[in-house]
Amino acid sequence: MTITFDLLNNADELNACRSQWIEFISNDVVGSNLSNHPAKILMELELNPKRELRTLVVREDENIVAIAPFFIEPGVFWVTLSVLKLLKFKQRKLRLFGSAFILRAHCDHASVTESIFSYMVREVDFDVVYLHHVDCSQFLWRFINSPVLRQFGLRMTPMNNSTPTSFLIEHEGNYEAYLQTLGKKSRQNLQRTTRKLFREQNARVELYRDESQVAPFLDDLDTIFKNTWQARTFGYKPRNDRKSLDFYQNIAREGWLRSYILYIDDQPVAFEHVFQFGQWFEFRECGFDSDWSSYGVGSIAILLALKDIFDETDSAVTVDFGIGEAPYKKTFGNQTREIAAVNLYSMSAKAFPVILQKYLLVLERLIRELVRRFNIERFVRKLLKRQ
């Protein structure tokens, strides 16, 4: 049995391997998703030209057994204490497209993962491995928490003191069956507000999937976004520029676009930006016009998008709302997963910022405990707001 490694360093090398990659993920594998599909990676590289591909293909007797879709992202690392930014350093982060390695289902996952880390540490120039979205229920999380990691001179430290939660829907059946999984109060409120909107207003929801629909979809999304709480809080950013148009047309061309806009008459008032990858539906972003908030148009748009998805198929589907504690995710979701963001570092000078941050996180936990114990949270918040 011969193990060989191919390191893909640019888009041309990825394209040369693309057909083999597609054939590999069409078989029985784990870890394959939209984020680490080769077509999506090529789009991301075009969208973010500073990223440098460093994807490792592992073969066993010339057959692919694993793909580690890494890339290098040059940037800065901020050393922080709570919300205070203290120092910044230039850093070359080794990151993953997606949240896992793609592994053949029936192989020795531990051995293959060890070989991946051994190769990357030996052959690739990076300052730190930044894994920003690791599912705590999956193999990669268990591996990086094991003593084996130190064999490669790596140690793990969390990026922050919290472990975010990802909210999902896992469901098999039609829309009516899904409604019965919601809490009685939530179900009744959603049905009542939906009936009220359609009774009092000329409302409709439109599905956008085709490449030719991308431009009008982004124009209407941009119209809504200007009056969302997100734009008012964090600032408006055009959503229909040339770069976005090209990116989403490529997404639609691959058959992954499945987005929705809720209209009242001809006015767009809410959007659900959704990608579909097989039976996986990724709710990437949502928003609504604040002037229509009294009608609950944001929740209604989500509900109608889910109705369209569940009514199309009776097979098992997964809807991923992503990480965060937004109330709508708790209302609609029926499953949760803990997601971790971690750095893997070596005991070397280039890892100094990460090591410093590690000990500042310990200090932050001690300070928070003292603040809680002496009941001075309000005073500390006021003090931080002045900074």
C-alpha positions as CSV (number, residue, x, y, z in Angstrom):
1,M,0.0,0.0,0.0
2,T,1.6,3.3,-1.1
3,I,0.5,6.7,0.3
4,T,1.2,9.7,-1.9
5,F,0.4,13.4,-1.4
6,D,-0.4,16.1,-4.0
7,L,-0.4,19.7,-2.8
8,L,-2.6,22.0,-4.9
9,N,-1.2,25.5,-4.8
10,N,-3.4,27.4,-7.3
11,A,-6.6,27.4,-9.3
12,D,-5.0,25.7,-12.3
13,E,-3.8,22.8,-10.2
14,L,-7.2,22.5,-8.6
15,N,-8.9,22.5,-12.1
16,A,-6.5,19.7,-13.2
17,C,-7.7,17.6,-10.3
18,R,-11.3,18.7,-10.4
19,S,-12.8,15.7,-12.2
20,Q,-11.1,13.2,-9.8
21,W,-12.3,15.3,-6.9
22,I,-15.9,15.2,-8.2
23,E,-15.7,11.5,-8.7
24,F,-14.3,11.1,-5.2
25,I,-17.1,13.0,-3.4
26,S,-19.8,11.2,-5.5
27,N,-18.9,8.0,-3.7
28,D,-19.2,7.2,0.0
29,V,-17.4,10.0,1.9
30,V,-17.8,12.1,5.0
31,G,-17.1,15.8,5.4
32,S,-18.1,16.8,1.9
33,N,-20.3,19.9,1.7
34,L,-21.0,23.0,-0.3
35,S,-18.1,25.0,1.3
36,N,-15.5,22.5,0.2
37,H,-16.8,21.7,-3.2
38,P,-14.1,22.4,-5.8
39,A,-16.4,24.7,-7.8
40,K,-17.2,26.8,-4.7
41,I,-13.5,26.9,-3.7
42,L,-12.7,28.3,-7.2
43,M,-15.4,31.0,-6.7
44,E,-14.0,31.9,-3.3
45,L,-10.4,32.2,-4.7
46,E,-11.7,34.6,-7.4
47,L,-13.7,36.6,-4.9
48,N,-10.7,36.8,-2.5
49,P,-7.5,36.9,-4.6
50,K,-5.2,37.3,-1.5
51,R,-6.0,33.7,-0.5
52,E,-3.4,31.1,-1.5
53,L,-4.6,27.6,-2.1
54,R,-2.8,24.9,-0.1
55,T,-5.2,21.9,-0.5
56,L,-3.8,18.5,0.1
57,V,-5.0,15.4,-1.8
58,V,-4.1,12.1,-0.2
59,R,-4.0,9.0,-2.3
60,E,-3.7,5.3,-1.4
61,D,-2.4,3.2,-4.4
62,E,-3.4,6.2,-6.7
63,N,-7.0,6.3,-5.3
64,I,-8.0,9.4,-3.4
65,V,-8.8,8.6,0.3
66,A,-8.8,12.2,1.6
67,I,-8.8,15.9,0.7
68,A,-7.8,18.5,3.2
69,P,-9.1,21.8,1.6
70,F,-6.7,24.2,3.2
71,F,-5.7,27.7,2.1
72,I,-3.4,30.4,3.4
73,E,-4.9,33.8,4.3
74,P,-2.5,36.6,5.0
75,G,-3.8,39.1,7.5
76,V,-3.5,40.5,11.0
77,F,-4.1,38.9,14.4
78,W,-5.5,41.2,17.1
79,V,-4.6,40.4,20.6
80,T,-7.6,41.4,22.7
81,L,-8.8,41.5,26.3
82,S,-12.6,41.1,26.2
83,V,-13.7,43.9,23.8
84,L,-10.4,45.9,24.0
85,K,-8.0,45.6,21.1
86,L,-4.4,45.7,22.5
87,L,-1.9,44.7,19.8
88,K,-1.9,43.5,16.2
89,F,0.5,41.3,14.3
90,K,0.8,40.2,10.7
91,Q,0.0,36.5,10.4
92,R,-0.2,33.8,7.8
93,K,-3.3,31.7,8.8
94,L,-3.7,28.2,7.5
95,R,-7.5,27.8,7.2
96,L,-10.0,25.3,5.9
97,F,-12.7,25.7,3.2
98,G,-15.6,24.3,5.2
99,S,-15.2,22.7,8.6
100,A,-13.7,19.3,8.0
101,F,-11.5,17.1,5.9
102,I,-13.2,15.1,3.2
103,L,-12.5,11.4,4.0
104,R,-13.4,8.1,2.4
105,A,-16.1,6.6,4.6
106,H,-14.4,3.3,5.0
107,C,-10.8,4.1,5.8
108,D,-8.7,4.6,8.9
109,H,-9.7,8.2,9.7
110,A,-7.2,8.6,12.5
111,S,-4.2,7.4,10.4
112,V,-5.2,9.6,7.4
113,T,-5.7,12.7,9.5
114,E,-2.3,12.1,11.2
115,S,-0.7,11.9,7.8
116,I,-2.4,15.2,6.7
117,F,-1.1,17.1,9.7
118,S,2.3,15.6,9.4
119,Y,2.6,16.7,5.8
120,M,1.2,20.2,6.3
121,V,3.5,20.9,9.3
122,R,6.5,19.7,7.3
123,E,5.9,21.2,3.9
124,V,3.7,24.3,4.2
125,D,4.8,27.7,5.6
126,F,2.2,29.1,8.0
127,D,2.1,30.9,11.4
128,V,-1.0,29.3,12.8
129,V,-3.7,26.9,11.9
130,Y,-7.1,28.7,12.3
131,L,-10.1,26.3,12.4
132,H,-13.0,28.7,12.7
133,H,-16.1,26.4,12.4
134,V,-15.3,23.0,13.9
135,D,-18.4,20.9,14.7
136,C,-17.8,19.6,18.3
137,S,-19.6,16.3,17.5
138,Q,-17.4,15.4,14.6
139,F,-14.1,13.5,14.2
140,L,-11.8,16.5,13.6
141,W,-12.8,18.0,16.9
142,R,-12.0,14.8,18.7
143,F,-8.7,14.5,16.9
144,I,-7.4,18.0,17.7
145,N,-8.3,17.5,21.4
146,S,-6.3,14.3,21.5
147,P,-2.6,13.9,22.7
148,V,-1.7,12.8,19.1
149,L,-1.7,16.5,18.0
150,R,1.5,17.1,20.0
151,Q,3.3,14.6,17.9
152,F,3.3,17.2,15.2
153,G,4.5,20.0,17.5
154,L,1.1,21.5,17.6
155,R,-1.1,22.7,20.5
156,M,-4.7,23.9,20.6
157,T,-6.1,27.0,22.1
158,P,-9.7,28.4,21.7
159,M,-10.1,31.8,19.9
160,N,-12.5,33.0,22.6
161,N,-14.2,32.0,25.9
162,S,-17.4,31.0,24.3
163,T,-18.6,28.0,22.3
164,P,-21.2,29.2,19.8
165,T,-24.3,27.1,19.0
166,S,-25.4,26.3,15.5
167,F,-29.2,25.8,15.0
168,L,-30.6,23.4,12.5
169,I,-33.8,21.7,11.3
170,E,-33.5,18.0,10.7
171,H,-36.8,16.8,9.2
172,E,-38.3,14.1,7.0
173,G,-41.8,14.8,5.8
174,N,-43.9,17.6,4.4
175,Y,-44.6,21.2,5.7
176,E,-47.6,20.2,7.8
177,A,-45.6,17.5,9.5
178,Y,-42.9,20.1,10.3
179,L,-45.4,22.6,11.7
180,Q,-46.4,19.9,14.3
181,T,-42.8,19.9,15.6
182,L,-42.9,23.5,16.6
183,G,-44.1,24.6,20.0
184,K,-47.9,25.1,20.0
185,K,-47.6,28.9,20.8
186,S,-45.0,29.5,18.1
187,R,-47.0,27.6,15.6
188,Q,-50.2,29.5,16.3
189,N,-48.4,32.8,16.3
190,L,-46.8,32.2,13.0
191,Q,-50.0,30.9,11.3
192,R,-52.0,33.9,12.7
193,T,-49.5,36.5,11.5
194,T,-49.2,34.9,8.1
195,R,-53.0,34.9,7.7
196,K,-53.2,38.5,8.8
197,L,-50.6,39.6,6.3
198,F,-52.2,37.9,3.4
199,R,-55.7,39.0,4.4
200,E,-54.7,42.7,4.8
201,Q,-52.0,43.0,2.1
202,N,-51.4,41.9,-1.4
203,A,-48.5,39.6,-0.4
204,R,-46.6,37.0,-2.3
205,V,-43.3,35.2,-2.1
206,E,-41.0,34.6,-5.1
207,L,-38.3,31.9,-5.4
208,Y,-35.1,32.8,-7.2
209,R,-32.9,29.9,-8.6
210,D,-31.8,30.7,-12.2
211,E,-28.8,32.6,-13.4
212,S,-31.1,35.0,-15.2
213,Q,-32.9,35.8,-12.0
214,V,-29.7,36.8,-10.0
215,A,-29.6,40.5,-11.1
216,P,-33.3,41.3,-10.1
217,F,-32.9,39.3,-6.9
218,L,-29.8,41.2,-5.8
219,D,-31.5,44.5,-6.8
220,D,-34.5,43.8,-4.6
221,L,-32.3,42.4,-1.8
222,D,-30.4,45.6,-1.9
223,T,-33.6,47.6,-1.7
224,I,-34.6,45.7,1.5
225,F,-31.2,45.8,3.0
226,K,-31.0,49.6,3.0
227,N,-33.8,49.6,5.6
228,T,-32.8,46.6,7.7
229,W,-31.7,46.8,11.3
230,Q,-28.3,45.4,10.1
231,A,-27.7,48.3,7.8
232,R,-28.8,50.8,10.4
233,T,-26.6,49.2,13.1
234,F,-23.5,48.3,11.1
235,G,-23.8,50.5,8.0
236,Y,-25.1,50.0,4.5
237,K,-23.0,48.1,2.0
238,P,-24.3,47.6,-1.6
239,R,-25.5,44.1,-2.2
240,N,-25.8,44.2,-6.0
241,D,-22.3,45.2,-7.1
242,R,-20.4,43.5,-10.0
243,K,-18.5,41.2,-7.8
244,S,-21.6,40.0,-6.0
245,L,-23.4,39.6,-9.3
246,D,-20.7,37.4,-10.8
247,F,-20.4,35.3,-7.6
248,Y,-24.1,34.5,-7.3
249,Q,-24.5,33.9,-11.0
250,N,-21.8,31.2,-10.6
251,I,-23.7,29.8,-7.6
252,A,-26.9,29.7,-9.7
253,R,-25.1,28.1,-12.6
254,E,-24.1,25.2,-10.3
255,G,-27.7,24.8,-9.2
256,W,-27.1,25.9,-5.6
257,L,-29.1,29.1,-5.5
258,R,-32.5,28.8,-3.8
259,S,-33.4,32.2,-2.4
260,Y,-36.7,34.0,-1.6
261,I,-38.2,37.5,-1.5
262,L,-41.5,38.4,0.2
263,Y,-43.3,41.2,-1.7
264,I,-46.3,43.4,-0.7
265,D,-47.7,44.6,-3.9
266,D,-44.5,45.1,-5.9
267,Q,-42.4,46.3,-2.9
268,P,-39.8,43.8,-1.6
269,V,-40.0,43.7,2.2
270,A,-38.1,40.6,3.3
271,F,-35.5,38.2,2.0
272,E,-34.1,34.7,2.7
273,H,-30.8,34.0,1.1
274,V,-30.5,30.2,0.8
275,F,-28.1,27.8,-0.9
276,Q,-29.1,24.2,-1.6
277,F,-26.5,21.4,-1.8
278,G,-28.4,18.1,-2.3
279,Q,-30.7,17.8,0.7
280,W,-28.7,20.4,2.7
281,F,-30.3,23.9,2.8
282,E,-28.0,26.7,4.1
283,F,-29.9,29.8,5.3
284,R,-27.0,32.2,4.7
285,E,-28.7,35.5,5.5
286,C,-32.1,37.0,6.2
287,G,-33.4,40.5,6.5
288,F,-36.6,42.6,6.4
289,D,-37.7,46.2,5.9
290,S,-38.1,47.7,9.4
291,D,-41.1,49.7,8.2
292,W,-43.0,46.4,8.0
293,S,-41.8,44.8,11.2
294,S,-45.3,45.1,12.9
295,Y,-46.5,42.4,10.4
296,G,-43.6,40.0,11.3
297,V,-42.5,39.8,7.7
298,G,-39.1,38.4,8.6
299,S,-40.6,35.3,10.3
300,I,-43.2,35.0,7.6
301,A,-40.5,34.9,4.9
302,I,-38.7,32.2,6.8
303,L,-41.9,30.2,7.2
304,L,-42.8,30.4,3.5
305,A,-39.3,29.4,2.4
306,L,-39.5,26.4,4.7
307,K,-42.9,25.5,3.3
308,D,-41.5,25.6,-0.3
309,I,-38.6,23.4,0.7
310,F,-40.5,20.8,2.7
311,D,-43.4,20.5,0.2
312,E,-40.9,19.8,-2.6
313,T,-39.6,16.6,-1.0
314,D,-40.6,14.1,1.6
315,S,-37.1,12.8,2.0
316,A,-34.9,13.8,5.0
317,V,-33.5,17.3,4.7
318,T,-31.3,19.5,6.9
319,V,-31.7,23.2,7.2
320,D,-28.7,25.0,8.6
321,F,-29.4,28.5,10.2
322,G,-25.7,28.9,11.1
323,I,-24.3,30.0,14.5
324,G,-25.8,32.6,16.7
325,E,-28.5,33.0,19.3
326,A,-31.1,34.9,17.2
327,P,-34.6,34.2,18.5
328,Y,-35.9,33.0,15.1
329,K,-33.3,30.2,15.0
330,K,-34.5,28.9,18.3
331,T,-38.1,29.2,17.1
332,F,-37.6,27.3,13.8
333,G,-34.7,25.0,14.7
334,N,-35.1,21.5,16.3
335,Q,-31.5,20.6,16.6
336,T,-28.3,22.3,17.9
337,R,-24.6,21.7,17.6
338,E,-21.7,23.2,19.4
339,I,-19.2,24.9,17.1
340,A,-15.7,25.8,18.1
341,A,-13.2,28.3,16.8
342,V,-9.6,27.3,17.6
343,N,-6.0,28.0,16.8
344,L,-3.4,25.3,16.4
345,Y,0.1,26.6,17.1
346,S,3.7,25.5,17.6
347,M,5.9,26.7,20.4
348,S,7.8,29.2,18.3
349,A,8.3,32.9,17.9
350,K,5.7,33.2,15.1
351,A,3.1,31.9,17.4
352,F,3.7,34.5,20.1
353,P,0.5,36.4,19.4
354,V,-1.6,33.3,19.8
355,I,0.2,32.2,23.0
356,L,-0.3,35.7,24.4
357,Q,-4.0,35.6,23.6
358,K,-4.3,32.2,25.3
359,Y,-3.2,33.6,28.6
360,L,-5.3,36.8,28.2
361,L,-8.3,34.6,27.8
362,V,-7.5,33.0,31.2
363,L,-7.1,36.5,32.6
364,E,-10.5,37.5,31.1
365,R,-12.2,34.6,32.7
366,L,-10.8,35.6,36.1
367,I,-11.9,39.2,35.6
368,R,-15.4,38.1,34.6
369,E,-15.6,35.9,37.7
370,L,-14.5,38.8,40.0
371,V,-17.0,41.2,38.3
372,R,-19.8,38.7,38.8
373,R,-18.8,38.0,42.4
374,F,-18.7,41.7,43.4
375,N,-21.8,42.5,41.3
376,I,-20.2,45.4,39.4
377,E,-21.3,44.4,35.9
378,R,-23.2,47.7,35.2
379,F,-20.2,49.8,36.3
380,V,-17.8,47.8,34.0
381,R,-20.1,48.2,31.0
382,K,-20.2,51.9,31.5
383,L,-16.5,52.1,31.8
384,L,-16.0,50.0,28.6
385,K,-18.4,52.2,26.6
386,R,-16.2,55.2,27.2
387,Q,-13.2,53.5,25.6
